[in-house]
Amino acid sequence: MPKEMSPRRLLEFIFLDETGGVRDTASLLLPCGSVPHSLLARRRGKLPATSFYMPYMRRAKAVFHAGAGITLLVSFLAGCRERDPAYEPELGPPGPVERFLLPEATPVPATAVAEAEALVHARMDGEAFPGAALAVGNRELIQEVAVFGKAHWDKDAPAVDADSTLYDLGSLTKVVATTAAVMALVDDGRMDLNAPVQRYLPEFSGENKDQVTVRHLLSHTGGVRAGVVEVEGETPQEVRRILLSLPLLRPPGGDGLYSDLGFIILWAAAERAAGEPLGRYLRRRVWGPLGMTSTLVGVPTGCEKCAPSLYLPERNEPYTGGSYDEVSRRLDGLAGNAGAFSTVRDVARFAAMIANEGRLGNVRVLRTRTVRAFTQPQPNAGTRALGWEVYCREGSVPDHQQCKDVYAFGHTGVTGTSIWIDPEGRSWVVLLTNRTFLPRAEVHMQELRRELYETVTGHLAPAGSGQ
């Protein structure tokens, strides 16, 4: 520890873990906290004995140098309580250390919110989509939720409702569902990012597949093909079995290749790790604690609350529910690459939790360090983090390189959906549309997303960022 340190820096040294996340205060004092994962690893023979003691020796030294006053403060804030090693959502307001160390939300200027709404309204008036839903905020503050137009083009179509209109999220499923589940499973100690996928999914077998890790699938560097042109199999179970048996396109760990199939495999592995249907796990572990009561997977066709994402000419009717993605449809919407449906209010709550590094109001769903780790660029992955997309100040990044300076992180969906978060100011914007349903005008979704992000955050997108 440095000899001279301000009180704030001293608290950060003591209370922040090695990745910058706020420590679980119960683990600051060893007799009062849970058994650390490092101790469990040492017992399994994976770490030398000294690696367990060193972090506590460093912390003890820091407290010693700080004096008895800080020692009493640590004891008061930590308290002596037993905790299970597996993390679960913490219910209750943030503690004094977290309130001190983490900045409060800074509202987006009202003029920027109004300009963002005008941008969406102009696209809707130009018939790029029949309706839309927009949410804007900063950290955990959900500042504005606005809806526009109708669910589809018919004159008697219902108006878009922030709390009841369900949008097909498309590939936004990858973060709101699949990645969110893996983040929680990592927190729960049920998944290891560097473990081979075969640990959880033995039937994922074949040449080089034993080398594919969970991290590879999240960063699209697992060598898995992008997708499939024709889906074989009569039942969802048979379809999944065939997809898992497909050979790799290239050795894992090389250049990134965006892969829907990789996330179908990841969903199956995460479900096995969870020990229950992944939709149920998400409702219990992530969506439920966040109040995301309208977020669903496995939505049947004919959903009355769903905005249609396709038109079926053979039936002369809109296609609602199911999934816009063909493979996801064949898997009854339980795929991982697509198939989730949600309202703008729910997705806003998810975005606010991520922007606030794992906490929304009085509920902490994910550890701070987990959110930070998953939103960091990965080697040989271009603009990919772990499940999340990142955009870089240096502009376009080839798949064999790594983004160096993150300008934004989030994800998009082909149906016209997106989440984008500013990693510095922590402002965020959510856009949900069904632009794939009978578009009447050319839709420039990337342009609209970029304009919304620039308006809400006040940052200009770097040239060639592709956002």
Secondary structure as UniProt FT lines:
FT   HELIX           7..15
FT   TURN            18..19
FT   HELIX           25..27
FT   HELIX           30..32
FT   HELIX           37..43
FT   TURN            44..45
FT   HELIX           50..66
FT   HELIX           68..78
FT   STRAND          90..91
FT   HELIX           96..101
FT   HELIX           110..125
FT   TURN            126..127
FT   STRAND          131..138
FT   TURN            139..140
FT   STRAND          141..150
FT   TURN            155..156
FT   TURN            162..164
FT   STRAND          166..168
FT   HELIX           170..172
FT   HELIX           174..179
FT   HELIX           180..187
FT   TURN            188..189
FT   TURN            193..194
FT   HELIX           197..199
FT   TURN            202..203
FT   TURN            207..208
FT   HELIX           209..211
FT   HELIX           214..218
FT   TURN            219..220
FT   HELIX           236..245
FT   TURN            252..253
FT   HELIX           260..274
FT   HELIX           278..282
FT   HELIX           283..287
FT   HELIX           288..290
FT   TURN            293..294
FT   TURN            304..305
FT   STRAND          310..312
FT   TURN            313..316
FT   STRAND          317..319
FT   HELIX           326..330
FT   TURN            331..333
FT   STRAND          341..342
FT   HELIX           344..355
FT   TURN            356..358
FT   STRAND          359..360
FT   TURN            361..362
FT   STRAND          363..364
FT   HELIX           368..374
FT   TURN            379..380
FT   STRAND          389..392
FT   TURN            393..394
FT   TURN            399..400
FT   STRAND          406..413
FT   TURN            414..416
FT   STRAND          417..421
FT   TURN            423..425
FT   STRAND          427..433
FT   TURN            435..436
FT   HELIX           445..457
FT   TURN            463..464
//
